[in-house]
Amino acid sequence: MDNFGALGLIPPLLAIALAFFTKDAVLSLFVGVLSGTMIVNSGNLGSSLIDVSNLFAKILGDAWNVRIFLFCALLGGFVGLLGHTGAAHSFGVWAAKRLKSGQSSQFMTFIFGLIIFIDDYFSALATGSIMRPISDKTGTPRAKLAYNVHSTATAVCVIVPVSSWVVTIMSISKDAQGFESLGLSPLEFFLGLIAYNLYAFGVLLFVLGMIVFKADFGPMKRAHERAKEGKLFDEEKFGLVPNDTEFVENNRANPFDMILPMILLICSVLVFFPLTTMIAAIDGSKITSLTQAYHSMSLSDAFKNTDASVALLHSIIFTFFFTFIYYIFRRLVSAKASMAAVSEGIKSMVPALTILILAWSIGTIIKSAPSEGGLGLGVYLSGLVVNGDFPVFLLASIVFLVSGLISFATGTSWGTFGIMIPLVMPIVTALGASNNMGLEELQNITFICIAAVVGGAIFGDNASPISDSTILSSTGAGCPVLEHIATQMPYAVTIAIAAAISFLFTGIFGSIAVGWVCNIALLLIALFVLPKVWR
């Protein structure tokens, strides 16, 4: 027996259903994992719980997973350190002196969102807290600040290959059934995926278009009208403003103290990606030194053949160490205070790390064959879809909508990645094989479908009232949470509709170029038409 048939659908469907009712991603994913082990163990709860604990140990015993886990934890510590030095506040003060209009402050908020790409939580809090006094001074409603902060924080994290989101996508994808047929390393897969992220890029283009053309509509337009009367948020209608979250003010800090660690992180990644490959090539016989390893391969091969988990862990440790020393040397924070900040930063990552472990677990249960303690769901679904002559061109749009629904219900993109990528990867690769696709065509359709998962997950995260990033964006911007949700929803839905239609045309023509043309055209139509008809 190579699969459990339709029974294999129970874990992901149960996780999805519970997400709707409980609004708790951790509980939903755990029950999904447990239900999978119970199917394998014929309903024996005791054996199932033992298998769950063994599965967690196995997952955390994997070298790739451990490095990704540590990278995410240390990234949280790094973010905690950045937030307690006064560097972010200093950068905000510097920027405030140069911004005079609402349009310029919104544009700076957008730029901040692009710069602070390492973590959506940090970006939401840092950008909101830095820009809030500037935004208030220029008469920009808090709801617009919250929207700009939230949108850029989540979208940029899946585009720039140095974030906890990126390593999560790579990690879940590489373990999905069918991935090996693509002939790509996890890093190559992610880099190839970037151009297909129609929703993520659509968000950034829409935010920029809203700023340039002043094309607000619906509830956000009314928020702007109230702001002209001096009412930056509507506490009477939408409730209390979240407690203000201010980053530490430190007279010794300057804007460079914020910029340097970011540059250091980027540069260390660029160095360690090829360096990791070269170090791994030293075998003690034919290649005995780093110099020989350097001359034995091209720089492009060194980049694409790297072990991303090793390179990213080296990068964050290197950056963390030198940033710590730099801040101590600059006397921006004491050693004791800095360690407390690091500890708080790591603690802030615990919910995300828990979801990551559970996502790995449910993916393993779904993918593994019964002989390995899994359900073989990928084999069952791929056979079902292939034998049913499912139209490939519809897959991306359907996947986008389903992923958006799951993410909206759970309030988490990561949990959605963990459920959907292991389901979609075997289906699309099996469809590719049944349609006799060449390698390039197979990679293309896989990029389209996994990008649809990622885009749908971000859309659900943007629109969900229970998403952590929704709450943090409201907090950072000092905007009532319900007002942020009410004003952001029309924009998120507009971009999602454009992305869903664009994914459909991408699937029909098998070309991402067609998807881009469609996406940009629909977004431009929305920017020019909706402000005139939705006041």
C-alpha positions as CSV (number, residue, x, y, z in Angstrom):
1,M,0.0,0.0,0.0
2,D,1.5,3.4,-1.0
3,N,-1.3,5.6,0.4
4,F,-4.3,5.7,2.8
5,G,-6.6,7.1,0.1
6,A,-9.2,9.6,1.0
7,L,-8.4,9.2,4.7
8,G,-5.2,11.2,4.0
9,L,-7.4,14.3,3.5
10,I,-8.5,14.3,7.1
11,P,-5.4,16.0,8.7
12,P,-5.4,19.1,6.4
13,L,-9.2,19.4,6.2
14,L,-9.4,19.0,10.0
15,A,-6.8,21.7,10.4
16,I,-8.6,24.0,8.1
17,A,-12.0,23.4,9.7
18,L,-10.6,24.0,13.2
19,A,-8.9,27.1,12.1
20,F,-12.3,28.6,11.2
21,F,-13.9,27.7,14.5
22,T,-11.0,28.2,16.9
23,K,-9.1,30.9,15.2
24,D,-6.0,29.2,16.6
25,A,-3.4,28.1,14.1
26,V,-1.3,26.2,16.7
27,L,-4.2,24.1,18.0
28,S,-5.5,23.5,14.5
29,L,-2.2,22.3,13.1
30,F,-1.5,20.1,16.2
31,V,-4.8,18.4,15.9
32,G,-4.1,17.9,12.2
33,V,-0.8,16.2,13.0
34,L,-2.3,14.0,15.7
35,S,-5.2,12.9,13.5
36,G,-2.6,11.8,10.9
37,T,-0.8,9.6,13.4
38,M,-4.1,8.2,14.6
39,I,-5.0,7.1,11.1
40,V,-1.6,5.4,10.7
41,N,-2.1,3.8,14.2
42,S,-5.7,2.6,13.5
43,G,-7.1,5.0,16.1
44,N,-4.7,4.1,19.0
45,L,-4.3,7.4,20.9
46,G,-1.4,6.2,23.1
47,S,0.7,5.1,20.1
48,S,-0.3,8.2,18.2
49,L,0.9,10.5,20.9
50,I,4.2,8.6,21.0
51,D,4.5,9.0,17.2
52,V,3.8,12.7,17.5
53,S,6.7,13.2,20.0
54,N,9.0,11.0,17.9
55,L,8.0,13.1,14.8
56,F,8.9,16.3,16.5
57,A,12.2,14.9,17.6
58,K,12.9,13.6,14.1
59,I,12.1,17.0,12.5
60,L,14.3,18.9,15.0
61,G,17.0,16.3,14.4
62,D,17.2,17.3,10.8
63,A,20.3,19.5,10.1
64,W,18.4,21.8,7.7
65,N,15.5,22.2,10.1
66,V,17.7,23.0,13.1
67,R,19.6,25.7,11.2
68,I,16.4,27.3,10.0
69,F,15.0,27.1,13.5
70,L,18.1,28.8,14.9
71,F,18.1,31.4,12.1
72,C,14.5,32.4,13.0
73,A,15.3,32.5,16.7
74,L,18.4,34.6,16.3
75,L,16.7,36.9,13.8
76,G,14.1,37.6,16.6
77,G,17.0,38.4,18.9
78,F,18.6,40.6,16.3
79,V,15.4,42.5,15.9
80,G,15.0,42.9,19.7
81,L,18.5,44.4,19.8
82,L,17.7,46.9,17.0
83,G,14.6,48.0,18.8
84,H,16.4,48.9,22.1
85,T,19.2,51.1,21.0
86,G,17.4,54.3,19.9
87,A,18.8,53.9,16.4
88,A,15.3,53.5,14.9
89,H,14.0,56.6,16.7
90,S,17.0,58.6,15.6
91,F,16.4,57.6,12.0
92,G,12.8,58.7,12.3
93,V,13.8,62.1,13.7
94,W,16.2,62.5,10.8
95,A,13.5,61.7,8.3
96,A,11.0,64.0,10.0
97,K,13.0,67.1,9.2
98,R,12.9,66.3,5.5
99,L,9.2,65.5,5.1
100,K,6.6,68.3,4.8
101,S,3.6,66.8,3.1
102,G,1.3,63.8,3.6
103,Q,2.4,62.4,0.2
104,S,6.1,62.6,1.2
105,S,5.5,61.0,4.6
106,Q,3.5,58.1,2.9
107,F,6.3,57.6,0.4
108,M,8.9,57.4,3.3
109,T,6.7,54.9,5.1
110,F,6.7,52.8,1.9
111,I,10.5,53.1,1.6
112,F,10.9,52.1,5.3
113,G,8.8,49.0,4.6
114,L,11.1,48.0,1.8
115,I,14.2,48.7,3.9
116,I,13.1,46.8,7.0
117,F,12.6,43.6,5.2
118,I,14.0,41.0,7.7
119,D,10.9,40.5,9.7
120,D,7.2,41.6,9.3
121,Y,6.7,42.0,13.0
122,F,9.6,44.3,13.4
123,S,8.8,46.2,10.3
124,A,5.2,46.7,11.4
125,L,6.2,48.1,14.8
126,A,9.3,49.9,13.8
127,T,7.9,51.7,10.7
128,G,4.6,52.5,12.4
129,S,6.3,53.9,15.5
130,I,8.9,55.9,13.6
131,M,6.5,57.4,11.1
132,R,3.5,58.0,13.3
133,P,4.6,61.5,14.6
134,I,5.7,62.4,11.1
135,S,2.4,61.1,9.6
136,D,0.4,63.0,12.2
137,K,2.2,66.2,11.5
138,T,1.5,66.0,7.8
139,G,-2.2,65.2,8.3
140,T,-2.2,61.6,7.2
141,P,-4.9,59.5,8.8
142,R,-3.7,56.7,11.1
143,A,-5.6,54.2,9.0
144,K,-3.6,55.0,5.9
145,L,-0.3,54.7,7.9
146,A,-1.4,51.3,9.2
147,Y,-2.3,50.2,5.7
148,N,1.0,51.2,4.2
149,V,2.9,49.7,7.1
150,H,1.0,46.4,7.0
151,S,1.0,45.9,3.3
152,T,4.7,46.5,2.7
153,A,5.8,44.6,5.9
154,T,4.2,41.3,4.6
155,A,4.7,41.6,0.9
156,V,8.4,42.4,0.9
157,C,9.2,39.5,3.3
158,V,8.5,36.9,0.5
159,I,10.4,38.8,-2.2
160,V,13.8,39.6,-0.6
161,P,15.7,36.4,0.1
162,V,16.8,37.3,3.6
163,S,13.9,36.7,6.0
164,S,12.3,34.1,8.2
165,W,9.4,33.9,5.7
166,V,11.8,32.9,2.9
167,V,13.5,30.1,4.7
168,T,10.1,28.8,5.8
169,I,8.9,28.6,2.2
170,M,12.2,27.0,1.1
171,S,12.1,24.5,3.9
172,I,8.5,23.4,3.4
173,S,8.9,23.2,-0.4
174,K,12.1,21.2,-0.4
175,D,10.4,18.5,1.7
176,A,7.3,18.3,-0.4
177,Q,6.7,15.3,-2.7
178,G,7.6,16.0,-6.3
179,F,10.2,18.8,-5.5
180,E,13.1,16.6,-6.6
181,S,11.6,16.4,-10.1
182,L,12.2,20.1,-10.6
183,G,16.0,19.7,-10.6
184,L,16.5,22.8,-8.4
185,S,18.1,23.5,-5.1
186,P,15.9,25.2,-2.5
187,L,17.6,28.5,-3.1
188,E,17.2,28.3,-6.9
189,F,13.6,27.4,-6.4
190,F,12.9,30.5,-4.2
191,L,14.8,32.8,-6.6
192,G,12.8,31.4,-9.5
193,L,9.6,32.0,-7.5
194,I,10.2,35.7,-7.0
195,A,9.0,36.8,-10.4
196,Y,5.8,34.8,-10.1
197,N,4.6,36.5,-6.9
198,L,1.9,38.5,-8.5
199,Y,0.0,39.3,-5.4
200,A,3.0,40.4,-3.4
201,F,4.3,42.7,-6.1
202,G,0.7,43.8,-6.8
203,V,0.5,45.0,-3.2
204,L,3.6,47.0,-3.5
205,L,2.6,48.5,-6.8
206,F,-0.9,49.3,-5.5
207,V,0.5,51.0,-2.4
208,L,2.9,53.1,-4.5
209,G,0.1,53.9,-6.9
210,M,-2.2,55.1,-4.1
211,I,0.6,57.4,-2.9
212,V,1.5,58.8,-6.4
213,F,-2.0,59.2,-7.7
214,K,-3.7,60.0,-4.4
215,A,-6.3,57.4,-5.5
216,D,-8.1,56.5,-2.2
217,F,-11.6,55.2,-2.2
218,G,-14.2,53.8,0.1
219,P,-13.7,53.9,3.9
220,M,-10.1,55.1,3.4
221,K,-11.2,58.1,1.4
222,R,-13.6,59.0,4.2
223,A,-10.7,58.6,6.7
224,H,-8.7,61.1,4.7
225,E,-11.6,63.6,4.7
226,R,-11.8,63.3,8.5
227,A,-8.1,63.9,8.7
228,K,-8.5,67.2,6.9
229,E,-10.7,68.2,9.8
230,G,-8.0,67.2,12.3
231,K,-9.5,63.8,13.2
232,L,-6.7,61.3,12.5
233,F,-8.6,58.3,13.8
234,D,-12.2,57.5,14.7
235,E,-12.2,56.3,18.3
236,E,-15.9,56.8,18.7
237,K,-16.9,54.4,15.9
238,F,-14.0,51.9,16.0
239,G,-13.0,51.8,19.6
240,L,-9.8,52.5,21.5
241,V,-6.4,53.1,20.0
242,P,-3.9,50.3,20.9
243,N,-1.3,51.2,23.5
244,D,1.4,53.3,21.8
245,T,4.5,51.3,21.0
246,E,7.5,53.6,21.0
247,F,11.1,52.5,20.3
248,V,13.7,53.7,22.8
249,E,14.9,57.2,22.5
250,N,18.7,57.6,22.8
251,N,20.5,60.9,22.3
252,R,23.7,59.0,21.5
253,A,22.2,57.2,18.5
254,N,22.2,58.4,15.0
255,P,20.6,57.2,11.7
256,F,23.7,55.3,10.7
257,D,23.2,53.0,13.7
258,M,20.0,51.8,12.1
259,I,21.4,51.5,8.6
260,L,24.7,49.7,9.4
261,P,23.2,46.5,10.8
262,M,20.9,46.2,7.8
263,I,23.7,46.7,5.3
264,L,25.9,44.2,7.3
265,L,23.2,41.5,7.1
266,I,22.7,41.9,3.4
267,C,26.5,41.9,2.7
268,S,27.1,38.9,4.9
269,V,24.4,36.9,3.1
270,L,26.0,37.9,-0.3
271,V,29.3,36.6,1.0
272,F,28.2,33.5,2.8
273,F,26.0,32.1,0.0
274,P,28.9,31.4,-2.4
275,L,31.4,30.9,0.5
276,T,29.4,28.1,2.0
277,T,29.5,26.2,-1.3
278,M,33.2,26.7,-1.6
279,I,33.9,25.5,2.0
280,A,31.8,22.4,1.4
281,A,33.8,21.6,-1.8
282,I,37.0,21.2,0.2
283,D,37.4,17.4,0.3
284,G,40.9,17.0,1.6
285,S,42.1,15.3,-1.6
286,K,41.5,17.0,-4.9
287,I,40.5,20.3,-3.3
288,T,42.4,21.2,-0.2
289,S,42.0,24.9,0.2
290,L,39.5,27.7,-0.2
291,T,41.5,29.1,-3.1
292,Q,41.3,25.9,-5.0
293,A,37.6,25.7,-4.3
294,Y,37.2,29.2,-5.6
295,H,38.9,28.3,-8.9
296,S,37.0,25.1,-9.2
297,M,33.6,26.7,-9.8
298,S,32.0,29.8,-11.2
299,L,30.5,32.3,-8.8
300,S,27.0,31.7,-10.2
301,D,27.3,28.0,-9.5
302,A,28.6,28.7,-6.0
303,F,25.5,30.8,-5.4
304,K,22.9,28.4,-6.8
305,N,24.4,25.2,-5.3
306,T,24.7,26.6,-1.8
307,D,23.0,25.1,1.3
308,A,20.8,28.1,2.1
309,S,20.2,27.0,5.7
310,V,24.0,27.0,6.4
311,A,24.6,30.3,4.6
312,L,21.7,32.1,6.4
313,L,22.7,30.8,9.8
314,H,26.3,31.9,9.3
315,S,25.1,35.3,8.1
316,I,22.8,36.0,11.1
317,I,25.4,34.8,13.6
318,F,28.1,37.0,11.9
319,T,25.8,40.0,11.8
320,F,24.5,39.5,15.3
321,F,28.0,39.3,16.7
322,F,29.3,42.4,15.1
323,T,26.1,44.4,15.7
324,F,26.3,43.5,19.4
325,I,29.9,44.6,19.6
326,Y,29.2,47.8,17.6
327,Y,26.4,48.9,19.9
328,I,28.4,48.1,23.0
329,F,31.4,50.1,21.6
330,R,29.0,53.0,20.7
331,R,27.6,52.8,24.3
332,L,24.1,52.7,22.9
333,V,23.2,49.9,25.3
334,S,24.8,48.0,28.1
335,A,25.8,44.4,27.8
336,K,23.1,43.4,30.4
337,A,20.4,45.5,28.7
338,S,21.3,44.2,25.3
339,M,21.0,40.6,26.4
340,A,17.6,41.3,27.9
341,A,16.6,42.9,24.5
342,V,17.9,39.8,22.7
343,S,16.0,37.5,25.0
344,E,12.7,39.4,24.5
345,G,13.3,39.3,20.7
346,I,13.8,35.5,20.8
347,K,10.6,35.1,22.9
348,S,8.7,37.1,20.3
349,M,9.5,34.4,17.8
350,V,8.2,31.5,19.9
351,P,4.7,31.5,18.3
352,A,6.1,31.6,14.8
353,L,8.6,28.8,15.6
354,T,5.9,26.7,17.1
355,I,3.8,27.1,13.9
356,L,7.0,26.3,11.9
357,I,7.5,22.9,13.7
358,L,3.9,22.0,13.3
359,A,3.9,23.0,9.6
360,W,6.9,20.7,9.1
361,S,5.1,18.0,11.0
362,I,1.9,18.0,9.1
363,G,3.8,18.2,5.8
364,T,5.8,15.1,6.8
365,I,2.7,13.2,7.7
366,I,1.0,14.1,4.5
367,K,4.0,13.4,2.3
368,S,5.5,10.2,3.8
369,A,4.6,6.8,2.6
370,P,2.7,4.4,5.0
371,S,5.9,2.4,5.3
372,E,7.5,5.5,6.8
373,G,4.6,6.4,9.1
374,G,2.8,8.7,6.8
375,L,-0.3,8.9,4.7
376,G,1.0,9.1,1.2
377,L,-1.6,11.8,0.4
378,G,0.5,13.3,-2.4
379,V,0.4,10.0,-4.3
380,Y,-3.3,9.7,-3.8
381,L,-4.2,13.3,-4.9
382,S,-1.8,13.4,-7.8
383,G,-3.3,10.1,-9.1
384,L,-6.8,11.4,-8.6
385,V,-6.2,14.7,-10.4
386,V,-4.3,13.1,-13.2
387,N,-6.8,10.4,-13.8
388,G,-9.6,12.9,-13.6
389,D,-8.1,15.1,-16.4
390,F,-8.1,18.2,-14.2
391,P,-7.4,21.3,-16.3
392,V,-4.0,22.6,-15.3
393,F,-4.7,26.2,-16.2
394,L,-7.4,26.5,-13.4
395,L,-5.1,25.2,-10.6
396,A,-3.2,28.4,-9.7
397,S,-6.4,30.5,-9.3
398,I,-8.1,27.8,-7.2
399,V,-5.0,27.4,-5.1
400,F,-4.8,31.2,-4.6
401,L,-8.4,31.4,-3.4
402,V,-8.2,28.4,-1.1
403,S,-4.9,29.6,0.5
404,G,-6.4,33.0,1.0
405,L,-9.4,31.5,2.8
406,I,-7.2,29.4,5.1
407,S,-4.9,32.2,5.9
408,F,-7.9,34.5,6.6
409,A,-9.4,32.0,9.0
410,T,-6.1,31.2,10.8
411,G,-4.5,34.6,10.7
412,T,-1.2,33.1,9.8
413,S,0.6,32.8,6.5
414,W,3.1,30.2,7.8
415,G,0.4,27.8,8.8
416,T,-1.1,28.1,5.3
417,F,2.3,27.3,3.8
418,G,2.5,24.2,5.9
419,I,-0.9,22.9,4.8
420,M,-1.0,24.0,1.2
421,I,2.5,23.5,-0.3
422,P,2.7,19.8,0.6
423,L,-0.7,19.4,-1.1
424,V,-0.1,21.5,-4.2
425,M,3.5,20.4,-5.0
426,P,2.7,16.7,-5.8
427,I,-0.4,17.6,-7.7
428,V,1.3,20.1,-10.0
429,T,4.3,17.9,-10.6
430,A,2.1,14.9,-11.3
431,L,0.1,16.9,-13.8
432,G,3.3,18.0,-15.4
433,A,4.4,14.4,-15.8
434,S,1.0,13.3,-17.2
435,N,1.0,16.1,-19.8
436,N,4.6,15.2,-20.8
437,M,6.0,18.6,-19.9
438,G,9.6,19.3,-20.3
439,L,11.7,20.4,-17.3
440,E,11.4,24.1,-18.1
441,E,7.6,23.9,-18.5
442,L,7.3,21.9,-15.4
443,Q,9.3,24.4,-13.4
444,N,7.2,27.2,-14.8
445,I,3.8,25.7,-13.9
446,T,5.2,24.8,-10.4
447,F,6.4,28.4,-9.9
448,I,2.9,29.7,-10.8
449,C,1.1,27.4,-8.4
450,I,3.4,27.8,-5.4
451,A,3.4,31.5,-6.0
452,A,-0.4,31.3,-5.9
453,V,-0.1,29.6,-2.5
454,V,2.3,32.3,-1.2
455,G,0.1,35.1,-2.6
456,G,-3.1,33.7,-1.2
457,A,-1.5,33.3,2.2
458,I,-0.3,36.9,2.2
459,F,-3.8,38.1,1.1
460,G,-5.5,36.2,4.0
461,D,-2.9,37.6,6.4
462,N,-3.5,41.1,5.2
463,A,-7.3,40.8,5.4
464,S,-7.6,38.7,8.6
465,P,-8.8,40.5,11.8
466,I,-7.0,37.9,13.9
467,S,-3.6,38.1,12.1
468,D,-0.7,39.1,14.4
469,S,0.6,41.5,11.7
470,T,-2.9,43.2,11.6
471,I,-2.7,43.8,15.3
472,L,0.9,44.9,15.3
473,S,0.4,47.2,12.3
474,S,-2.5,48.9,14.2
475,T,-0.4,49.1,17.3
476,G,2.6,50.6,15.6
477,A,0.5,53.1,13.7
478,G,-1.7,54.0,16.7
479,C,-4.8,53.2,14.8
480,P,-7.9,51.4,16.2
481,V,-7.7,47.8,15.0
482,L,-11.3,47.8,13.7
483,E,-10.7,50.9,11.7
484,H,-7.5,49.4,10.2
485,I,-9.5,46.3,9.2
486,A,-12.4,48.3,7.7
487,T,-10.2,50.6,5.7
488,Q,-7.7,48.0,4.5
489,M,-10.2,45.3,3.4
490,P,-11.4,47.0,0.2
491,Y,-7.8,47.5,-0.9
492,A,-6.7,43.9,-0.1
493,V,-9.7,42.4,-1.9
494,T,-9.1,44.6,-5.0
495,I,-5.5,43.4,-5.2
496,A,-6.6,39.8,-4.6
497,I,-9.2,39.9,-7.4
498,A,-6.6,41.3,-9.8
499,A,-4.1,38.5,-8.7
500,A,-6.7,35.7,-9.0
501,I,-7.6,36.8,-12.6
502,S,-4.0,37.2,-13.5
503,F,-3.1,33.7,-12.2
504,L,-5.9,32.4,-14.3
505,F,-4.5,34.0,-17.5
506,T,-1.0,32.9,-16.5
507,G,-2.3,29.3,-16.3
508,I,-4.1,29.5,-19.6
509,F,-1.1,30.9,-21.5
510,G,1.6,29.3,-19.3
511,S,3.4,32.6,-19.3
512,I,4.1,34.8,-16.3
513,A,4.6,37.7,-18.7
514,V,0.9,37.5,-19.6
515,G,0.1,37.4,-15.8
516,W,2.1,40.6,-15.2
517,V,0.4,42.5,-18.1
518,C,-3.0,41.4,-16.8
519,N,-2.1,42.3,-13.2
520,I,-0.7,45.7,-13.9
521,A,-3.6,46.6,-16.2
522,L,-6.2,45.5,-13.6
523,L,-4.5,47.5,-10.8
524,L,-4.3,50.6,-13.0
525,I,-8.0,50.3,-13.9
526,A,-8.8,50.0,-10.2
527,L,-6.6,53.0,-9.2
528,F,-8.3,55.3,-11.8
529,V,-11.9,54.0,-11.7
530,L,-12.7,53.0,-8.1
531,P,-11.9,56.5,-6.6
532,K,-14.5,58.0,-9.0
533,V,-17.3,55.4,-8.3
534,W,-16.6,54.6,-4.6
535,R,-16.6,57.7,-2.5
